[in-house]
Amino acid sequence: MRERMRSDTEEIIYHANDLPAPMTLGAMLWVAVGFLPLPLALLLHWLMHRMPDWARWRSLLSAYDAVTLLALALTAAVGFGAALFALRQTSDSLLRARLQSCVDSAGLESWQLLLFLIALPIVLILAIVRAAGALELGLLTAIALSVLTARRIKRYPRPAVNLVPAELAAEVEPLRKQQGHPVAYQWSFTPTPESTPELLSLTVAFSPTRLEEARERPRERQSEGDWLRYLQADLMTPEIVALAAELHDLHEKKEWTPFQRCRNLLALLESFQADATGASPRFAIETLYERQASPADLAVAAYTLLRALRETVPQAALVLRNDNSEAGIGIAGAEEFPDSFRGFFHEGTAYLFVKPELTRDHRGLRWVWRPIPEDWGAIRVIRT
């Protein structure tokens, strides 16, 4: 990786995939010797010192016991193998992230370093008075070497994400300050299955002039080209960008993952009132201003906002039924999901599929995660 300057407002991202395939000596010592074989080595050491004198191996040196050195070598070898196997085989991202923080000197916690500094003089004193043997000294030395030799793995610092293009800043900022026709959104979202729903809210303003211009646009939405025109119409509309920026600030404060951010956006749209009257199709800016939509309108608004949130959320696509009468959203990143949860594959990428539907009373809207309906036939996938 090329070097990149880091500012005071940026932080290093510790990503599980950053773990290098050829493990460094310091990393292996830290993980294998420092963690895995320690209980086994201490158990062997305890058993060995309770053997009768005639069963002990003759010491090669008066200050060192050959059995303890052998026990350390054997347990360290087992630890090396187990650690390397675990790192190669594991698919648990949380475990890999934890191991990453251990092998990276930048991830060394202050309490770990303090514990090492405290343990060093204690063990040395015990060694002087012959209360500690080669095993303790060997383990401590291995951990010390791991701390000293673990090299910092260079990564790109995370740049501050700015969703507002420079050419739109003068129009977006007044909307974020609610100068215009303010629209208040309020919805609930459950970030994780075990957590309680959170009540969320935000407010942005809309320009009456741009709303009037949107109402003058052609309303046809029958062909694939019509759908594409709806998707492209509001990608750079200041109201869309302002709402995306407000959502991004909320997401950053909550420290949600990209998929949680995507689900939160869908939860916001799910709070809108359903329009089952067959009114003219709405563009995204109209749906977000009126907070009312048909299922197809909701899909257009969802795709537009996901595109406005850019790299902070997973890649999205609009999915059309073969007759262009219905639409849903494809969310990339379904490779590790079971087949029953995957929606479809497109250009080598596995997508989840979520479809907006009317509730049973036709007054509300809900998102349904499911495979592509069989009666949709040959689907069309649109990305702008």
HELIX and SHEET records of a PDB file:
HELIX    1   1 ALA A   16  ASP A   18  5                                   3    
HELIX    2   2 LEU A   25  MET A   28  1                                   4    
HELIX    3   3 LEU A   29  VAL A   33  3                                   5    
HELIX    4   4 LEU A   38  MET A   48  1                                  11    
HELIX    5   5 ASP A   53  ALA A   55  5                                   3    
HELIX    6   6 ALA A   66  GLN A   89  1                                  24    
HELIX    7   7 SER A   93  VAL A  103  1                                  11    
HELIX    8   8 SER A  105  GLY A  107  5                                   3    
HELIX    9   9 SER A  110  ILE A  128  1                                  19    
HELIX   10  10 ALA A  134  THR A  149  1                                  16    
HELIX   11  11 ALA A  166  LEU A  168  5                                   3    
HELIX   12  12 ALA A  169  ARG A  176  1                                   8    
HELIX   13  13 PRO A  208  ARG A  215  1                                   8    
HELIX   14  14 GLU A  224  ALA A  233  1                                  10    
HELIX   15  15 PRO A  238  LYS A  254  1                                  17    
HELIX   16  16 PRO A  258  GLU A  270  1                                  13    
HELIX   17  17 ALA A  284  GLU A  290  1                                   7    
HELIX   18  18 PRO A  295  ALA A  308  1                                  14    
HELIX   19  19 ARG A  310  THR A  312  5                                   3    
HELIX   20  20 GLU A  374  TRP A  376  5                                   3    
SHEET    1   A 2 GLU A  11  ILE A  12  0                                        
SHEET    2   A 2 PRO A 157  ARG A 158 -1                                        
SHEET    1   B 2 HIS A 181  PHE A 189  0                                        
SHEET    2   B 2 GLU A 198  PHE A 206 -1                                        
SHEET    1   C 2 GLN A 273  ALA A 274  0                                        
SHEET    2   C 2 GLN A 292  ALA A 293  1                                        
SHEET    1   D 5 PHE A 344  HIS A 346  0                                        
SHEET    2   D 5 THR A 349  LEU A 358 -1                                        
SHEET    3   D 5 ALA A 327  ALA A 332 -1                                        
SHEET    4   D 5 ALA A 316  LEU A 320 -1                                        
SHEET    5   D 5 ARG A 380  ILE A 382 -1                                        
SHEET    1   E 3 PHE A 344  HIS A 346  0                                        
SHEET    2   E 3 THR A 349  LEU A 358 -1                                        
SHEET    3   E 3 LEU A 365  TRP A 369 -1                                        
END                                                                             
